[in-house]
Amino acid sequence: MNISIQTVHFDADKKLLDFVQKKLDKLQTFHDRITKIEVYLKLESMAHAIKEKVVEIKIHIPKQDCFVKASANTFQTAFDEAFNSITNQLIKKKERLAL
């Protein structure tokens, strides 16, 4: 499983990267055929207001991919929302394969 974490418009600290990596390591338990995971951590400004934190997760599985995008006030909250959504997608895809 190849994991790529990219930050856009900022430099992430080690604590945030470790948090993301620790969560991503758990994805292997939901689907055993994951080949690649791409995570994008972005800052998006909203008309001179506080910047919104956006997390995008792309998971590549043979013959199918999963994608989710979430935003929140903190990267941890946005990542947790995206992680929960992507795990649900993985579980559903694995159930369909079992049928």
Jmol script that loads the backbone (N, CA, C; Angstrom):
load data "model"
ATOM      1  N   MET A   1       0.848  -1.173   0.000  1.00  0.00           N
ATOM      2  CA  MET A   1       0.000   0.000   0.000  1.00  0.00           C
ATOM      3  C   MET A   1       0.896   1.240   0.000  1.00  0.00           C
ATOM      4  N   ASN A   2       0.733   2.071  -1.011  1.00  0.00           N
ATOM      5  CA  ASN A   2       1.516   3.282  -1.179  1.00  0.00           C
ATOM      6  C   ASN A   2       0.707   4.480  -0.668  1.00  0.00           C
ATOM      7  N   ILE A   3       1.266   5.246   0.272  1.00  0.00           N
ATOM      8  CA  ILE A   3       0.559   6.384   0.861  1.00  0.00           C
ATOM      9  C   ILE A   3       1.276   7.676   0.497  1.00  0.00           C
ATOM     10  N   SER A   4       0.502   8.639  -0.002  1.00  0.00           N
ATOM     11  CA  SER A   4       1.035   9.945  -0.370  1.00  0.00           C
ATOM     12  C   SER A   4       0.217  11.025   0.344  1.00  0.00           C
ATOM     13  N   ILE A   5       0.897  11.882   1.110  1.00  0.00           N
ATOM     14  CA  ILE A   5       0.230  12.985   1.811  1.00  0.00           C
ATOM     15  C   ILE A   5       0.810  14.284   1.258  1.00  0.00           C
ATOM     16  N   GLN A   6      -0.057  15.134   0.695  1.00  0.00           N
ATOM     17  CA  GLN A   6       0.392  16.395   0.120  1.00  0.00           C
ATOM     18  C   GLN A   6      -0.334  17.559   0.785  1.00  0.00           C
ATOM     19  N   THR A   7       0.424  18.622   1.032  1.00  0.00           N
ATOM     20  CA  THR A   7      -0.173  19.823   1.606  1.00  0.00           C
ATOM     21  C   THR A   7      -0.169  20.917   0.538  1.00  0.00           C
ATOM     22  N   VAL A   8      -1.233  21.704   0.510  1.00  0.00           N
ATOM     23  CA  VAL A   8      -1.385  22.772  -0.474  1.00  0.00           C
ATOM     24  C   VAL A   8      -1.520  24.107   0.263  1.00  0.00           C
ATOM     25  N   HIS A   9      -0.667  25.052  -0.064  1.00  0.00           N
ATOM     26  CA  HIS A   9      -0.671  26.413   0.487  1.00  0.00           C
ATOM     27  C   HIS A   9      -0.209  26.505   1.941  1.00  0.00           C
ATOM     28  N   PHE A  10       0.449  25.470   2.466  1.00  0.00           N
ATOM     29  CA  PHE A  10       1.007  25.545   3.817  1.00  0.00           C
ATOM     30  C   PHE A  10       1.949  24.363   4.035  1.00  0.00           C
ATOM     31  N   ASP A  11       2.717  24.409   5.114  1.00  0.00           N
ATOM     32  CA  ASP A  11       3.593  23.308   5.516  1.00  0.00           C
ATOM     33  C   ASP A  11       3.017  22.689   6.779  1.00  0.00           C
ATOM     34  N   ALA A  12       2.732  21.401   6.717  1.00  0.00           N
ATOM     35  CA  ALA A  12       2.129  20.711   7.859  1.00  0.00           C
ATOM     36  C   ALA A  12       3.197  20.378   8.897  1.00  0.00           C
ATOM     37  N   ASP A  13       2.809  20.431  10.161  1.00  0.00           N
ATOM     38  CA  ASP A  13       3.739  20.038  11.211  1.00  0.00           C
ATOM     39  C   ASP A  13       3.722  18.514  11.375  1.00  0.00           C
ATOM     40  N   LYS A  14       4.713  18.008  12.076  1.00  0.00           N
ATOM     41  CA  LYS A  14       4.868  16.556  12.237  1.00  0.00           C
ATOM     42  C   LYS A  14       3.672  15.938  12.963  1.00  0.00           C
ATOM     43  N   LYS A  15       3.111  16.652  13.915  1.00  0.00           N
ATOM     44  CA  LYS A  15       1.981  16.137  14.684  1.00  0.00           C
ATOM     45  C   LYS A  15       0.779  15.844  13.775  1.00  0.00           C
ATOM     46  N   LEU A  16       0.476  16.755  12.857  1.00  0.00           N
ATOM     47  CA  LEU A  16      -0.630  16.557  11.918  1.00  0.00           C
ATOM     48  C   LEU A  16      -0.339  15.394  10.973  1.00  0.00           C
ATOM     49  N   LEU A  17       0.875  15.323  10.444  1.00  0.00           N
ATOM     50  CA  LEU A  17       1.236  14.233   9.531  1.00  0.00           C
ATOM     51  C   LEU A  17       1.187  12.876  10.223  1.00  0.00           C
ATOM     52  N   ASP A  18       1.630  12.823  11.477  1.00  0.00           N
ATOM     53  CA  ASP A  18       1.564  11.568  12.246  1.00  0.00           C
ATOM     54  C   ASP A  18       0.114  11.156  12.494  1.00  0.00           C
ATOM     55  N   PHE A  19      -0.740  12.129  12.798  1.00  0.00           N
ATOM     56  CA  PHE A  19      -2.165  11.863  13.009  1.00  0.00           C
ATOM     57  C   PHE A  19      -2.784  11.235  11.759  1.00  0.00           C
ATOM     58  N   VAL A  20      -2.500  11.846  10.595  1.00  0.00           N
ATOM     59  CA  VAL A  20      -3.042  11.347   9.326  1.00  0.00           C
ATOM     60  C   VAL A  20      -2.495   9.960   9.027  1.00  0.00           C
ATOM     61  N   GLN A  21      -1.205   9.766   9.181  1.00  0.00           N
ATOM     62  CA  GLN A  21      -0.576   8.475   8.881  1.00  0.00           C
ATOM     63  C   GLN A  21      -1.134   7.362   9.763  1.00  0.00           C
ATOM     64  N   LYS A  22      -1.319   7.643  11.039  1.00  0.00           N
ATOM     65  CA  LYS A  22      -1.838   6.643  11.983  1.00  0.00           C
ATOM     66  C   LYS A  22      -3.239   6.191  11.577  1.00  0.00           C
ATOM     67  N   LYS A  23      -4.089   7.157  11.172  1.00  0.00           N
ATOM     68  CA  LYS A  23      -5.450   6.819  10.732  1.00  0.00           C
ATOM     69  C   LYS A  23      -5.420   6.025   9.437  1.00  0.00           C
ATOM     70  N   LEU A  24      -4.569   6.431   8.497  1.00  0.00           N
ATOM     71  CA  LEU A  24      -4.513   5.761   7.196  1.00  0.00           C
ATOM     72  C   LEU A  24      -4.064   4.307   7.321  1.00  0.00           C
ATOM     73  N   ASP A  25      -3.208   4.037   8.281  1.00  0.00           N
ATOM     74  CA  ASP A  25      -2.747   2.653   8.486  1.00  0.00           C
ATOM     75  C   ASP A  25      -3.907   1.731   8.839  1.00  0.00           C
ATOM     76  N   LYS A  26      -4.974   2.264   9.412  1.00  0.00           N
ATOM     77  CA  LYS A  26      -6.139   1.461   9.794  1.00  0.00           C
ATOM     78  C   LYS A  26      -7.000   1.071   8.590  1.00  0.00           C
ATOM     79  N   LEU A  27      -6.862   1.775   7.458  1.00  0.00           N
ATOM     80  CA  LEU A  27      -7.714   1.502   6.292  1.00  0.00           C
ATOM     81  C   LEU A  27      -7.512   0.101   5.734  1.00  0.00           C
ATOM     82  N   GLN A  28      -6.330  -0.445   5.917  1.00  0.00           N
ATOM     83  CA  GLN A  28      -6.046  -1.793   5.408  1.00  0.00           C
ATOM     84  C   GLN A  28      -6.977  -2.830   6.036  1.00  0.00           C
ATOM     85  N   THR A  29      -7.502  -2.564   7.226  1.00  0.00           N
ATOM     86  CA  THR A  29      -8.399  -3.525   7.875  1.00  0.00           C
ATOM     87  C   THR A  29      -9.787  -3.539   7.233  1.00  0.00           C
ATOM     88  N   PHE A  30     -10.147  -2.453   6.526  1.00  0.00           N
ATOM     89  CA  PHE A  30     -11.470  -2.373   5.914  1.00  0.00           C
ATOM     90  C   PHE A  30     -11.506  -2.954   4.510  1.00  0.00           C
ATOM     91  N   HIS A  31     -10.372  -2.936   3.807  1.00  0.00           N
ATOM     92  CA  HIS A  31     -10.314  -3.494   2.454  1.00  0.00           C
ATOM     93  C   HIS A  31      -8.877  -3.929   2.213  1.00  0.00           C
ATOM     94  N   ASP A  32      -8.674  -5.171   1.829  1.00  0.00           N
ATOM     95  CA  ASP A  32      -7.319  -5.711   1.730  1.00  0.00           C
ATOM     96  C   ASP A  32      -6.646  -5.501   0.375  1.00  0.00           C
ATOM     97  N   ARG A  33      -7.349  -4.924  -0.603  1.00  0.00           N
ATOM     98  CA  ARG A  33      -6.776  -4.761  -1.930  1.00  0.00           C
ATOM     99  C   ARG A  33      -6.434  -3.304  -2.274  1.00  0.00           C
ATOM    100  N   ILE A  34      -6.250  -2.479  -1.264  1.00  0.00           N
ATOM    101  CA  ILE A  34      -5.890  -1.076  -1.494  1.00  0.00           C
ATOM    102  C   ILE A  34      -4.459  -1.025  -2.031  1.00  0.00           C
ATOM    103  N   THR A  35      -4.275  -0.342  -3.161  1.00  0.00           N
ATOM    104  CA  THR A  35      -2.937  -0.228  -3.745  1.00  0.00           C
ATOM    105  C   THR A  35      -2.299   1.125  -3.459  1.00  0.00           C
ATOM    106  N   LYS A  36      -3.113   2.183  -3.438  1.00  0.00           N
ATOM    107  CA  LYS A  36      -2.559   3.512  -3.263  1.00  0.00           C
ATOM    108  C   LYS A  36      -3.562   4.422  -2.548  1.00  0.00           C
ATOM    109  N   ILE A  37      -3.050   5.271  -1.662  1.00  0.00           N
ATOM    110  CA  ILE A  37      -3.872   6.262  -0.969  1.00  0.00           C
ATOM    111  C   ILE A  37      -3.226   7.628  -1.177  1.00  0.00           C
ATOM    112  N   GLU A  38      -4.031   8.589  -1.629  1.00  0.00           N
ATOM    113  CA  GLU A  38      -3.561   9.964  -1.797  1.00  0.00           C
ATOM    114  C   GLU A  38      -4.381  10.863  -0.880  1.00  0.00           C
ATOM    115  N   VAL A  39      -3.700  11.672  -0.082  1.00  0.00           N
ATOM    116  CA  VAL A  39      -4.371  12.609   0.819  1.00  0.00           C
ATOM    117  C   VAL A  39      -3.890  14.009   0.487  1.00  0.00           C
ATOM    118  N   TYR A  40      -4.846  14.923   0.337  1.00  0.00           N
ATOM    119  CA  TYR A  40      -4.538  16.326   0.083  1.00  0.00           C
ATOM    120  C   TYR A  40      -5.089  17.153   1.229  1.00  0.00           C
ATOM    121  N   LEU A  41      -4.225  17.911   1.875  1.00  0.00           N
ATOM    122  CA  LEU A  41      -4.608  18.822   2.943  1.00  0.00           C
ATOM    123  C   LEU A  41      -4.482  20.233   2.373  1.00  0.00           C
ATOM    124  N   LYS A  42      -5.599  20.963   2.327  1.00  0.00           N
ATOM    125  CA  LYS A  42      -5.613  22.262   1.663  1.00  0.00           C
ATOM    126  C   LYS A  42      -6.165  23.356   2.571  1.00  0.00           C
ATOM    127  N   LEU A  43      -5.699  24.578   2.320  1.00  0.00           N
ATOM    128  CA  LEU A  43      -6.269  25.767   2.944  1.00  0.00           C
ATOM    129  C   LEU A  43      -7.014  26.522   1.861  1.00  0.00           C
ATOM    130  N   GLU A  44      -8.279  26.818   2.095  1.00  0.00           N
ATOM    131  CA  GLU A  44      -9.062  27.588   1.138  1.00  0.00           C
ATOM    132  C   GLU A  44      -9.586  28.832   1.836  1.00  0.00           C
ATOM    133  N   SER A  45      -9.266  29.986   1.273  1.00  0.00           N
ATOM    134  CA  SER A  45      -9.748  31.231   1.869  1.00  0.00           C
ATOM    135  C   SER A  45     -11.157  31.517   1.379  1.00  0.00           C
ATOM    136  N   MET A  46     -11.938  32.078   2.255  1.00  0.00           N
ATOM    137  CA  MET A  46     -13.331  32.368   1.945  1.00  0.00           C
ATOM    138  C   MET A  46     -13.561  33.866   2.096  1.00  0.00           C
ATOM    139  N   ALA A  47     -13.326  34.636   1.035  1.00  0.00           N
ATOM    140  CA  ALA A  47     -13.583  36.076   1.001  1.00  0.00           C
ATOM    141  C   ALA A  47     -12.976  36.809   2.201  1.00  0.00           C
ATOM    142  N   HIS A  48     -11.682  36.689   2.368  1.00  0.00           N
ATOM    143  CA  HIS A  48     -10.926  37.388   3.413  1.00  0.00           C
ATOM    144  C   HIS A  48     -11.338  36.983   4.827  1.00  0.00           C
ATOM    145  N   ALA A  49     -11.965  35.850   4.962  1.00  0.00           N
ATOM    146  CA  ALA A  49     -12.350  35.363   6.294  1.00  0.00           C
ATOM    147  C   ALA A  49     -11.324  34.323   6.758  1.00  0.00           C
ATOM    148  N   ILE A  50     -11.641  33.641   7.832  1.00  0.00           N
ATOM    149  CA  ILE A  50     -10.781  32.575   8.331  1.00  0.00           C
ATOM    150  C   ILE A  50     -10.707  31.487   7.266  1.00  0.00           C
ATOM    151  N   LYS A  51      -9.529  30.955   7.087  1.00  0.00           N
ATOM    152  CA  LYS A  51      -9.355  29.957   6.048  1.00  0.00           C
ATOM    153  C   LYS A  51      -9.974  28.618   6.463  1.00  0.00           C
ATOM    154  N   GLU A  52     -10.657  28.021   5.508  1.00  0.00           N
ATOM    155  CA  GLU A  52     -11.289  26.722   5.709  1.00  0.00           C
ATOM    156  C   GLU A  52     -10.245  25.632   5.473  1.00  0.00           C
ATOM    157  N   LYS A  53     -10.250  24.596   6.303  1.00  0.00           N
ATOM    158  CA  LYS A  53      -9.344  23.462   6.140  1.00  0.00           C
ATOM    159  C   LYS A  53     -10.087  22.378   5.366  1.00  0.00           C
ATOM    160  N   VAL A  54      -9.492  21.914   4.265  1.00  0.00           N
ATOM    161  CA  VAL A  54     -10.126  20.934   3.391  1.00  0.00           C
ATOM    162  C   VAL A  54      -9.236  19.700   3.311  1.00  0.00           C
ATOM    163  N   VAL A  55      -9.876  18.536   3.423  1.00  0.00           N
ATOM    164  CA  VAL A  55      -9.175  17.256   3.303  1.00  0.00           C
ATOM    165  C   VAL A  55      -9.813  16.467   2.176  1.00  0.00           C
ATOM    166  N   GLU A  56      -8.974  15.961   1.265  1.00  0.00           N
ATOM    167  CA  GLU A  56      -9.435  15.081   0.195  1.00  0.00           C
ATOM    168  C   GLU A  56      -8.675  13.773   0.314  1.00  0.00           C
ATOM    169  N   ILE A  57      -9.406  12.664   0.216  1.00  0.00           N
ATOM    170  CA  ILE A  57      -8.784  11.344   0.262  1.00  0.00           C
ATOM    171  C   ILE A  57      -9.194  10.578  -0.985  1.00  0.00           C
ATOM    172  N   LYS A  58      -8.196  10.065  -1.704  1.00  0.00           N
ATOM    173  CA  LYS A  58      -8.441   9.212  -2.871  1.00  0.00           C
ATOM    174  C   LYS A  58      -7.816   7.855  -2.583  1.00  0.00           C
ATOM    175  N   ILE A  59      -8.613   6.810  -2.751  1.00  0.00           N
ATOM    176  CA  ILE A  59      -8.110   5.461  -2.537  1.00  0.00           C
ATOM    177  C   ILE A  59      -8.245   4.685  -3.837  1.00  0.00           C
ATOM    178  N   HIS A  60      -7.147   4.069  -4.247  1.00  0.00           N
ATOM    179  CA  HIS A  60      -7.136   3.292  -5.478  1.00  0.00           C
ATOM    180  C   HIS A  60      -7.181   1.804  -5.137  1.00  0.00           C
ATOM    181  N   ILE A  61      -8.187   1.155  -5.691  1.00  0.00           N
ATOM    182  CA  ILE A  61      -8.382  -0.279  -5.550  1.00  0.00           C
ATOM    183  C   ILE A  61      -8.490  -0.811  -6.976  1.00  0.00           C
ATOM    184  N   PRO A  62      -7.966  -2.001  -7.287  1.00  0.00           N
ATOM    185  CA  PRO A  62      -8.088  -2.506  -8.659  1.00  0.00           C
ATOM    186  C   PRO A  62      -9.533  -2.452  -9.163  1.00  0.00           C
ATOM    187  N   LYS A  63      -9.720  -1.840 -10.321  1.00  0.00           N
ATOM    188  CA  LYS A  63     -10.996  -1.697 -11.012  1.00  0.00           C
ATOM    189  C   LYS A  63     -11.978  -0.733 -10.360  1.00  0.00           C
ATOM    190  N   GLN A  64     -11.594  -0.074  -9.274  1.00  0.00           N
ATOM    191  CA  GLN A  64     -12.486   0.889  -8.637  1.00  0.00           C
ATOM    192  C   GLN A  64     -11.688   1.836  -7.739  1.00  0.00           C
ATOM    193  N   ASP A  65     -12.188   3.040  -7.609  1.00  0.00           N
ATOM    194  CA  ASP A  65     -11.560   4.037  -6.751  1.00  0.00           C
ATOM    195  C   ASP A  65     -12.601   4.638  -5.817  1.00  0.00           C
ATOM    196  N   CYS A  66     -12.127   5.192  -4.709  1.00  0.00           N
ATOM    197  CA  CYS A  66     -12.993   5.895  -3.763  1.00  0.00           C
ATOM    198  C   CYS A  66     -12.440   7.302  -3.600  1.00  0.00           C
ATOM    199  N   PHE A  67     -13.347   8.260  -3.430  1.00  0.00           N
ATOM    200  CA  PHE A  67     -12.939   9.643  -3.218  1.00  0.00           C
ATOM    201  C   PHE A  67     -13.882  10.292  -2.226  1.00  0.00           C
ATOM    202  N   VAL A  68     -13.317  11.112  -1.352  1.00  0.00           N
ATOM    203  CA  VAL A  68     -14.135  11.861  -0.409  1.00  0.00           C
ATOM    204  C   VAL A  68     -13.454  13.201  -0.126  1.00  0.00           C
ATOM    205  N   LYS A  69     -14.284  14.210   0.119  1.00  0.00           N
ATOM    206  CA  LYS A  69     -13.787  15.551   0.433  1.00  0.00           C
ATOM    207  C   LYS A  69     -14.572  16.072   1.624  1.00  0.00           C
ATOM    208  N   ALA A  70     -13.864  16.659   2.587  1.00  0.00           N
ATOM    209  CA  ALA A  70     -14.524  17.218   3.766  1.00  0.00           C
ATOM    210  C   ALA A  70     -13.818  18.507   4.166  1.00  0.00           C
ATOM    211  N   SER A  71     -14.572  19.407   4.776  1.00  0.00           N
ATOM    212  CA  SER A  71     -13.974  20.653   5.252  1.00  0.00           C
ATOM    213  C   SER A  71     -14.501  20.974   6.650  1.00  0.00           C
ATOM    214  N   ALA A  72     -13.657  21.657   7.417  1.00  0.00           N
ATOM    215  CA  ALA A  72     -14.024  22.022   8.785  1.00  0.00           C
ATOM    216  C   ALA A  72     -13.079  23.134   9.253  1.00  0.00           C
ATOM    217  N   ASN A  73     -13.204  23.502  10.525  1.00  0.00           N
ATOM    218  CA  ASN A  73     -12.351  24.550  11.083  1.00  0.00           C
ATOM    219  C   ASN A  73     -10.945  24.062  11.402  1.00  0.00           C
ATOM    220  N   THR A  74     -10.798  22.742  11.634  1.00  0.00           N
ATOM    221  CA  THR A  74      -9.473  22.172  11.896  1.00  0.00           C
ATOM    222  C   THR A  74      -9.247  20.991  10.965  1.00  0.00           C
ATOM    223  N   PHE A  75      -7.971  20.702  10.703  1.00  0.00           N
ATOM    224  CA  PHE A  75      -7.654  19.567   9.842  1.00  0.00           C
ATOM    225  C   PHE A  75      -8.052  18.240  10.490  1.00  0.00           C
ATOM    226  N   GLN A  76      -7.905  18.139  11.807  1.00  0.00           N
ATOM    227  CA  GLN A  76      -8.259  16.898  12.484  1.00  0.00           C
ATOM    228  C   GLN A  76      -9.746  16.591  12.334  1.00  0.00           C
ATOM    229  N   THR A  77     -10.588  17.589  12.501  1.00  0.00           N
ATOM    230  CA  THR A  77     -12.033  17.398  12.362  1.00  0.00           C
ATOM    231  C   THR A  77     -12.389  17.046  10.927  1.00  0.00           C
ATOM    232  N   ALA A  78     -11.820  17.767   9.983  1.00  0.00           N
ATOM    233  CA  ALA A  78     -12.096  17.494   8.569  1.00  0.00           C
ATOM    234  C   ALA A  78     -11.607  16.109   8.192  1.00  0.00           C
ATOM    235  N   PHE A  79     -10.430  15.724   8.687  1.00  0.00           N
ATOM    236  CA  PHE A  79      -9.903  14.396   8.358  1.00  0.00           C
ATOM    237  C   PHE A  79     -10.761  13.301   8.969  1.00  0.00           C
ATOM    238  N   ASP A  80     -11.225  13.493  10.207  1.00  0.00           N
ATOM    239  CA  ASP A  80     -12.098  12.492  10.835  1.00  0.00           C
ATOM    240  C   ASP A  80     -13.389  12.297  10.030  1.00  0.00           C
ATOM    241  N   GLU A  81     -13.984  13.397   9.561  1.00  0.00           N
ATOM    242  CA  GLU A  81     -15.199  13.299   8.744  1.00  0.00           C
ATOM    243  C   GLU A  81     -14.912  12.543   7.444  1.00  0.00           C
ATOM    244  N   ALA A  82     -13.815  12.901   6.789  1.00  0.00           N
ATOM    245  CA  ALA A  82     -13.447  12.237   5.536  1.00  0.00           C
ATOM    246  C   ALA A  82     -13.123  10.763   5.771  1.00  0.00           C
ATOM    247  N   PHE A  83     -12.426  10.479   6.857  1.00  0.00           N
ATOM    248  CA  PHE A  83     -12.040   9.100   7.177  1.00  0.00           C
ATOM    249  C   PHE A  83     -13.273   8.230   7.408  1.00  0.00           C
ATOM    250  N   ASN A  84     -14.244   8.744   8.164  1.00  0.00           N
ATOM    251  CA  ASN A  84     -15.470   7.976   8.416  1.00  0.00           C
ATOM    252  C   ASN A  84     -16.221   7.710   7.123  1.00  0.00           C
ATOM    253  N   SER A  85     -16.283   8.691   6.263  1.00  0.00           N
ATOM    254  CA  SER A  85     -16.977   8.530   4.991  1.00  0.00           C
ATOM    255  C   SER A  85     -16.274   7.521   4.084  1.00  0.00           C
ATOM    256  N   ILE A  86     -14.957   7.590   4.021  1.00  0.00           N
ATOM    257  CA  ILE A  86     -14.208   6.689   3.135  1.00  0.00           C
ATOM    258  C   ILE A  86     -14.241   5.260   3.662  1.00  0.00           C
ATOM    259  N   THR A  87     -14.253   5.077   4.981  1.00  0.00           N
ATOM    260  CA  THR A  87     -14.349   3.708   5.507  1.00  0.00           C
ATOM    261  C   THR A  87     -15.711   3.103   5.170  1.00  0.00           C
ATOM    262  N   ASN A  88     -16.767   3.915   5.226  1.00  0.00           N
ATOM    263  CA  ASN A  88     -18.088   3.414   4.827  1.00  0.00           C
ATOM    264  C   ASN A  88     -18.095   2.995   3.363  1.00  0.00           C
ATOM    265  N   GLN A  89     -17.458   3.787   2.497  1.00  0.00           N
ATOM    266  CA  GLN A  89     -17.370   3.427   1.079  1.00  0.00           C
ATOM    267  C   GLN A  89     -16.613   2.121   0.895  1.00  0.00           C
ATOM    268  N   LEU A  90     -15.504   1.967   1.617  1.00  0.00           N
ATOM    269  CA  LEU A  90     -14.703   0.745   1.488  1.00  0.00           C
ATOM    270  C   LEU A  90     -15.480  -0.486   1.939  1.00  0.00           C
ATOM    271  N   ILE A  91     -16.202  -0.354   3.036  1.00  0.00           N
ATOM    272  CA  ILE A  91     -16.984  -1.481   3.549  1.00  0.00           C
ATOM    273  C   ILE A  91     -18.046  -1.884   2.540  1.00  0.00           C
ATOM    274  N   LYS A  92     -18.739  -0.907   1.956  1.00  0.00           N
ATOM    275  CA  LYS A  92     -19.780  -1.208   0.958  1.00  0.00           C
ATOM    276  C   LYS A  92     -19.190  -1.864  -0.274  1.00  0.00           C
ATOM    277  N   LYS A  93     -18.022  -1.381  -0.735  1.00  0.00           N
ATOM    278  CA  LYS A  93     -17.391  -1.971  -1.914  1.00  0.00           C
ATOM    279  C   LYS A  93     -16.955  -3.401  -1.637  1.00  0.00           C
ATOM    280  N   LYS A  94     -16.451  -3.646  -0.450  1.00  0.00           N
ATOM    281  CA  LYS A  94     -16.016  -5.004  -0.107  1.00  0.00           C
ATOM    282  C   LYS A  94     -17.210  -5.944   0.004  1.00  0.00           C
ATOM    283  N   GLU A  95     -18.336  -5.451   0.554  1.00  0.00           N
ATOM    284  CA  GLU A  95     -19.551  -6.268   0.644  1.00  0.00           C
ATOM    285  C   GLU A  95     -20.065  -6.630  -0.746  1.00  0.00           C
ATOM    286  N   ARG A  96     -19.996  -5.697  -1.697  1.00  0.00           N
ATOM    287  CA  ARG A  96     -20.437  -5.976  -3.051  1.00  0.00           C
ATOM    288  C   ARG A  96     -19.569  -7.045  -3.710  1.00  0.00           C
ATOM    289  N   LEU A  97     -18.269  -7.033  -3.410  1.00  0.00           N
ATOM    290  CA  LEU A  97     -17.386  -8.047  -3.959  1.00  0.00           C
ATOM    291  C   LEU A  97     -17.695  -9.428  -3.411  1.00  0.00           C
ATOM    292  N   ALA A  98     -18.151  -9.480  -2.171  1.00  0.00           N
ATOM    293  CA  ALA A  98     -18.449 -10.765  -1.521  1.00  0.00           C
ATOM    294  C   ALA A  98     -19.710 -11.406  -2.080  1.00  0.00           C
ATOM    295  N   LEU A  99     -20.617 -10.628  -2.669  1.00  0.00           N
ATOM    296  CA  LEU A  99     -21.861 -11.162  -3.201  1.00  0.00           C
ATOM    297  C   LEU A  99     -21.690 -11.914  -4.474  1.00  0.00           C
TER     298      LEU A  99
END
end "model"
wireframe off; spacefill off
backbone 0.3
color backbone group
